[in-house]
Amino acid sequence: MSNKFVLRNYSEHKSDINSIAFAPNKQDFSSCANETSIKLWNVLEHRSVMTMYNAHKDHVKKVHFLNENELISGSYDRTIKLWDLRNGKEPFAAWRFEHAVEDFCMMPLE
């Protein structure tokens, strides 16, 4: 940070990025944007390592890692979804709300 120069540029999203979240291993991260997909990245790669296309039906506003293999996402489609990243094709849980989900926070269980 003190040198203030870009180390790496990740540019696969087609619209404004809304959220990024680092995995507990600090090697992987996820991103979401004003689109319906969620991308998973490794800091050493120059491209995404996995894309969950059509993860939501509207803009994805937030992503958050619960642990190395589980990611939670919230969207303007009024849902929060829980993903097992070892599968990544379908969420293993989803909750629907009355209004669009712009943000959420996680409370530690300990």
BALUMLO-250573 format. One line per 3 residues: their letters; for each residue x, y, z of C-alpha. Coordinates in steps of 0.25 Angstrom, whole numbers, plus 5000, padded with zeros to 4 digits. Example, Ala and Ser with C-alpha at 12.3 -4.5 7.8 and 13.67 -1.06 7.14 Angstrom:
AS = 5049:4982:5031 ~ 5055:4996:5029
This chain:
MSN = 5000:5000:5000 ~ 5011:5010:5003 ~ 5016:5009:4988
KFV = 5002:5011:4983 ~ 5003:5003:4970 ~ 4994:4993:4964
LRN = 4999:4978:4966 ~ 4989:4971:4958 ~ 4976:4975:4950
YSE = 4964:4966:4950 ~ 4954:4970:4939 ~ 4944:4960:4935
HKS = 4932:4966:4941 ~ 4924:4974:4930 ~ 4918:4984:4940
DIN = 4921:4991:4953 ~ 4926:4982:4964 ~ 4918:4983:4977
SIA = 4925:4974:4987 ~ 4938:4965:4988 ~ 4941:4956:5000
FAP = 4953:4948:5003 ~ 4953:4933:5007 ~ 4959:4930:5021
NKQ = 4971:4924:5013 ~ 4974:4938:5008 ~ 4977:4932:4995
DFS = 4964:4932:4989 ~ 4953:4943:4987 ~ 4939:4944:4981
SCA = 4933:4956:4974 ~ 4919:4961:4970 ~ 4914:4972:4961
NET = 4902:4978:4955 ~ 4900:4965:4948 ~ 4895:4951:4951
SIK = 4908:4944:4953 ~ 4917:4941:4964 ~ 4932:4940:4961
LWN = 4943:4932:4969 ~ 4957:4936:4968 ~ 4971:4931:4973
VLE = 4980:4943:4975 ~ 4991:4936:4967 ~ 4983:4934:4955
HRS = 4980:4945:4944 ~ 4966:4940:4942 ~ 4954:4935:4950
VMT = 4955:4920:4954 ~ 4940:4918:4954 ~ 4928:4926:4950
MYN = 4914:4923:4955 ~ 4906:4928:4944 ~ 4892:4933:4947
AHK = 4894:4931:4962 ~ 4883:4941:4964 ~ 4872:4947:4955
DHV = 4876:4961:4957 ~ 4889:4969:4962 ~ 4897:4962:4972
KKV = 4900:4972:4983 ~ 4908:4965:4993 ~ 4916:4952:4995
HFL = 4923:4947:5008 ~ 4930:4934:5011 ~ 4925:4926:5023
NEN = 4937:4916:5022 ~ 4947:4911:5011 ~ 4935:4904:5004
ELI = 4923:4912:5007 ~ 4919:4925:5001 ~ 4906:4934:5004
SGS = 4901:4944:4994 ~ 4890:4954:4994 ~ 4883:4960:4982
YDR = 4873:4970:4977 ~ 4864:4958:4973 ~ 4860:4958:4988
TIK = 4868:4945:4991 ~ 4880:4941:5000 ~ 4886:4928:4995
LWD = 4896:4919:5002 ~ 4906:4912:4992 ~ 4915:4900:4994
LRN = 4927:4904:4985 ~ 4931:4889:4983 ~ 4918:4888:4975
GKE = 4915:4903:4971 ~ 4904:4900:4961 ~ 4892:4901:4970
PFA = 4890:4907:4984 ~ 4888:4897:4995 ~ 4879:4908:5003
AWR = 4872:4920:4999 ~ 4863:4930:5006 ~ 4853:4940:5000
FEH = 4850:4954:5005 ~ 4840:4964:5003 ~ 4850:4974:4998
AVE = 4863:4974:4990 ~ 4875:4970:4998 ~ 4886:4981:4997
DFC = 4894:4977:5009 ~ 4895:4967:5021 ~ 4904:4964:5032
MMP = 4909:4951:5039 ~ 4909:4949:5054 ~ 4920:4940:5059
LE = 4914:4927:5065 ~ 4925:4926:5076
